[in-house]
Amino acid sequence: MKKSTTRSLLFVLLLAVSISAYTFLNVASYNLGSQSVQQQEQQLHEQEEATLVLPDVRLIKKVVEHGKRLLPAS
């Protein structure tokens, strides 16, 4: 009986370690993948901001330019 109990205990321990290792590696690879996606999204957002022209900002700039022309230089 003792051999069977020891063998079963070792088998259960091995199975638990295997499942734990598989879960850890799966979660670790998911975190790396999501960080990579977040970095790509951030870079894309920064590129869009650089090329993005807001109509209200353009309007304010034009108003300021026309105001500078109308006001006499001091």
C-alpha positions in Angstrom: 0.0 0.0 0.0 2.8 2.4 0.8 4.3 2.3 -2.7 0.9 3.0 -4.3 0.3 6.0 -2.0 3.8 7.4 -2.6 3.4 6.9 -6.3 0.0 8.6 -6.4 1.2 11.5 -4.3 4.2 12.1 -6.6 1.9 11.8 -9.6 -0.5 14.4 -8.2 2.4 16.7 -7.2 3.8 16.4 -10.7 0.4 17.1 -12.3 -0.1 20.2 -10.0 3.4 21.6 -10.9 2.7 21.0 -14.6 -0.6 22.8 -14.5 0.9 25.6 -12.5 3.8 26.1 -14.9 1.4 26.0 -17.9 -0.9 28.6 -16.3 2.0 30.9 -15.4 3.5 30.7 -18.9 0.2 31.3 -20.5 -0.5 34.4 -18.3 3.0 35.7 -18.8 2.8 35.5 -22.6 -0.6 37.2 -22.5 0.8 40.1 -20.5 3.7 40.5 -22.9 1.3 40.4 -25.9 -1.0 43.0 -24.3 1.9 45.3 -23.5 3.1 45.1 -27.1 -0.4 46.0 -28.3 -0.6 48.9 -25.9 2.8 50.2 -27.1 1.7 49.9 -30.8 -1.6 51.7 -30.0 0.3 54.5 -28.2 2.7 55.0 -31.1 -0.2 55.0 -33.6 -2.0 57.6 -31.4 1.1 59.8 -31.3 1.4 59.6 -35.0 -2.3 60.6 -35.4 -1.8 63.5 -33.1 1.1 64.8 -35.1 -1.0 64.8 -38.3 -4.3 65.6 -36.8 -5.6 69.1 -37.6 -8.4 70.4 -35.4 -10.8 72.8 -37.2 -11.4 74.9 -34.0 -7.7 75.3 -33.5 -7.2 76.4 -37.2 -10.1 78.9 -36.7 -8.5 80.4 -33.6 -5.2 80.7 -35.4 -6.8 82.5 -38.3 -8.6 84.8 -36.0 -5.4 85.6 -34.2 -3.6 86.3 -37.5 -6.3 88.6 -38.7 -6.4 90.4 -35.3 -2.7 91.0 -35.6 -3.1 92.5 -39.1 -6.0 94.8 -37.9 -4.3 96.0 -34.8 -1.7 98.7 -35.4 1.9 97.7 -34.5 3.1 99.5 -31.4 
